[in-house]
Structures are given as structure tokens and as C-alpha cells.
């Protein structure tokens, strides 16, 4: 996940460089397995429900449990919530360290 946060938006650029035989961060990227992909899809689905205000907030547990009750689960609810929260902590910390986006960096 950190790889995608750091370099994901530059993937096409890195692919062009790799074609020329040069090393890029893509050399260190590992495709997620099916289970990890399932968790990341759940995280992406839940992200818009996070608390917002003066700074980015966490995904509410009530949203996680609601998701767990409506979609097929590969884990028990408690484990699902713990893992999504761990991913969320990484995301929120990264977002806070990165700071607010500059106006010219915002894409529509």
C-alpha cells in the first residue's frame, strides 16, 4: 500500500523508463495476492465514509461493521475491522505527513 501511495500516480512514467532498461520503483513492486486485493478493495470502498474536518479522519467502525454485514467476508467481523483499521492508520499517517495538496496538484 505504501508503494501505491508513494509512486502509484507515476506508474506510466516508470513503465516508459523500464522499457529503456533503466531501474525504477516498479522493480520493487509486488502485485497483491487475492486476499490482500480483497482487503484493499474494501478499504477503497470504505474510504469515502471517513470523518472529515480540519484534517483527515479515520473510517468509522460502524461503517466497517455495516460493510461486513452486507458483503461476503473472508474473515470474521472483528478481524476484518482490525485489518481495515491498520490499513487506515497507515493511510491517515501518510496523508498527514504529505500535507495538503497544492491547488495545482488537485485533479478533477
DAKA-V966128 format. One record per residue. N is the residue number from 0. NEAR is the number of other ideal C-beta (glycine too) atoms within 8 Angstrom. Layout:
N,NEAR  N,NEAR
This chain:
0,8  1,7  2,10  3,7  4,8  5,7  6,11  7,8  8,4  9,8  10,9  11,6  12,7  13,12  14,9  15,8  16,9  17,12  18,6  19,6  20,4  21,6  22,4  23,8  24,10  25,10  26,7  27,6  28,8  29,4  30,4  31,6  32,6  33,5  34,7  35,8  36,9  37,9  38,11  39,11  40,8  41,12  42,13  43,7  44,7  45,13  46,9  47,4  48,7  49,12  50,6  51,5  52,5  53,2  54,5  55,7  56,8  57,9  58,13  59,9  60,8  61,6  62,10  63,14  64,10  65,8  66,11  67,11  68,6  69,5  70,6  71,3  72,8  73,5  74,7  75,6  76,10  77,6  78,8  79,13  80,12  81,8  82,10  83,14  84,12  85,8  86,12  87,12  88,9  89,10  90,12  91,11  92,8  93,10  94,8  95,9  96,6  97,5  98,5  99,3  100,6  101,6  102,5  103,4  104,6  105,7  106,3  107,2
